[in-house]
Amino acid sequence: MTVSETALPGVRLIDLDVYEDARGAFAELWNVRDHGRHGLGATFVQDNLSRSREGVLRGLHFQNPRPQGKLISVLNGEVYDVVVDVRAGSDTFGEWHGTVLSAETARQLYVPEGYAHGFAVTSGEALFHYKCTDFYHPEADRTIRWNDPRLDIDWPVDDPVLSEKDAGAPALSEMPRKALHFDGVR
């Protein structure tokens, strides 16, 4: 396993060791000991799985209060995955990182608490798996507009398929300031 830092504090790319032979391939998606050696010893309480077709964009989502860290894997297909720093007062507030995740590369992304997250499906279909450090809390659910001009995210889709919630989300500048303050998150 190789873990790489990104320009956003705490956001990490994880390239898993994949063992291939004539039967196919094998990789460990999560191992508390091995991931922990790389500073990824989070306690996960919930696993989520979504299946989406090409052109679907989900996000940009976060929770506050009760923020979630996420360990993301794509089990089938490919997505363009985006993380945005929404921690008010952070040196990288409003900055984003985008990367391609696919079943083919077995690359994971760790998104710490205090970041908004979204992805666009770039293959025919994608099976998207993520482990969460806290449970889903509907009252803490927040969404930022995927095409917020201030963020200027370079999405690989021009006219994505969106949920009603994502289509009507506010810009980051319209988000209540208290929603962007995270107790105990740096």
C-alpha positions in Angstrom: 0.0 0.0 0.0 1.2 3.5 -0.9 -0.3 6.5 0.7 0.1 10.0 -0.8 -0.8 13.4 0.6 -2.8 15.9 -1.4 -2.7 19.7 -1.2 -5.6 19.5 1.2 -4.6 18.7 4.8 -5.6 15.1 5.8 -7.0 14.2 2.3 -5.0 11.2 1.2 -4.8 8.9 -1.9 -4.3 5.2 -1.1 -2.9 2.9 -3.8 -3.7 -0.6 -2.6 -1.5 -3.7 -3.2 -3.3 -5.8 -5.8 -2.4 -9.4 -6.2 -3.3 -10.8 -9.7 -3.1 -14.3 -11.1 -4.9 -16.4 -13.7 -8.1 -16.4 -11.6 -8.3 -12.6 -11.3 -7.3 -10.2 -8.6 -7.4 -9.7 -4.8 -6.9 -6.5 -2.7 -7.6 -5.7 1.0 -10.0 -2.6 1.0 -9.5 -2.0 4.8 -7.1 -3.3 7.3 -7.0 -1.3 10.6 -3.4 -2.3 11.2 -2.0 -1.6 7.7 -4.1 1.6 7.1 -3.3 2.7 10.7 0.5 2.5 10.0 -0.2 5.3 7.5 -2.2 7.5 9.9 -5.5 6.2 8.7 -6.6 4.4 11.9 -10.2 5.8 11.8 -13.0 4.0 13.5 -15.7 3.4 10.9 -19.4 2.8 12.0 -21.3 2.7 8.7 -20.6 1.4 5.1 -22.5 2.8 2.2 -22.9 1.6 -1.4 -24.4 3.5 -4.3 -24.8 2.4 -8.0 -25.1 5.2 -10.5 -25.1 5.4 -14.3 -22.8 7.5 -16.5 -23.3 11.3 -16.1 -24.7 11.1 -12.6 -23.2 13.6 -10.2 -23.7 13.2 -6.5 -22.6 16.0 -4.2 -21.2 18.1 -2.8 -22.2 16.6 0.6 -21.1 16.9 4.2 -22.5 16.7 7.7 -22.3 19.3 10.4 -22.7 18.9 13.3 -21.7 15.2 13.5 -19.1 15.4 10.6 -18.1 12.2 8.8 -14.7 11.0 7.6 -15.0 8.7 4.6 -12.8 6.0 3.0 -13.9 5.8 -0.6 -13.5 2.9 -3.1 -14.9 2.3 -6.5 -15.9 -1.4 -6.8 -17.0 -1.3 -10.5 -16.5 1.5 -13.1 -14.9 4.9 -12.8 -15.7 8.2 -11.2 -14.2 11.7 -10.9 -14.1 12.3 -7.2 -14.0 15.8 -5.7 -13.2 17.0 -2.1 -13.7 20.6 -1.0 -12.4 22.1 2.3 -15.4 23.6 4.0 -13.7 24.3 7.4 -14.2 28.0 8.1 -10.8 29.6 9.0 -8.8 26.9 7.3 -5.8 28.0 5.1 -7.3 25.9 2.3 -11.0 26.9 2.8 -12.9 26.6 -0.5 -10.0 24.8 -2.2 -10.8 21.5 -3.9 -9.0 18.3 -5.0 -10.2 16.1 -7.8 -9.0 12.6 -8.8 -10.1 9.7 -10.9 -11.0 6.6 -8.9 -11.8 3.3 -10.6 -12.1 -0.4 -9.9 -9.3 -1.0 -12.4 -6.7 1.0 -10.3 -7.8 0.0 -6.8 -7.1 3.5 -5.6 -8.9 4.8 -2.5 -9.4 8.3 -1.2 -9.6 9.2 2.5 -11.7 12.3 3.1 -11.4 13.6 6.7 -14.1 15.4 8.7 -14.7 19.0 7.6 -14.7 18.4 3.9 -17.5 18.3 1.3 -17.5 15.4 -1.1 -19.0 14.6 -4.5 -18.4 12.5 -7.6 -19.4 12.2 -11.2 -19.7 8.9 -12.9 -17.5 8.7 -16.1 -18.0 5.1 -17.0 -21.3 3.3 -18.1 -22.0 2.6 -14.5 -20.2 2.8 -11.2 -20.5 0.9 -7.9 -19.3 3.3 -5.2 -18.4 2.2 -1.7 -17.5 4.3 1.3 -16.9 3.7 5.0 -18.0 6.5 7.4 -16.7 7.5 10.8 -20.1 8.6 12.0 -23.7 7.6 11.2 -25.9 9.5 8.7 -27.8 12.2 10.5 -30.5 13.8 8.3 -30.7 16.9 10.5 -26.9 17.5 10.0 -26.9 16.8 6.2 -25.5 19.7 4.1 -25.1 20.2 0.4 -23.1 22.8 -1.6 -23.9 23.5 -5.3 -21.8 21.3 -7.5 -21.1 24.1 -10.0 -20.5 26.9 -7.5 -18.6 29.5 -9.6 -16.4 30.5 -6.7 -15.2 26.9 -6.4 -14.7 26.6 -10.2 -14.5 22.8 -10.1 -13.4 21.2 -13.4 -16.0 18.5 -13.6 -15.8 16.1 -16.6 -19.6 16.4 -17.2 -21.4 19.5 -18.5 -25.0 18.5 -18.0 -25.0 16.0 -15.1 -27.9 14.0 -13.8 -28.7 15.4 -10.4 -31.0 14.8 -7.5 -33.5 17.5 -6.6 -31.5 18.2 -3.5 -28.2 18.6 -5.3 -29.7 20.7 -8.1 -31.1 23.2 -5.6 -28.1 23.4 -3.3 -26.7 26.8 -2.2 -23.3 28.1 -3.1 -20.6 27.9 -0.5 -20.9 31.7 0.1 -24.6 31.2 0.9 -24.0 28.4 3.5 -24.7 29.6 7.1 -21.4 30.3 8.7 -22.2 28.1 11.7 -22.5 25.1 9.3 -18.9 25.7 8.4 -17.5 25.6 11.9 -16.4 22.2 13.1 -15.8 21.6 16.8 -12.6 19.7 17.3 -11.8 19.4 13.6 -8.6 20.9 12.3 
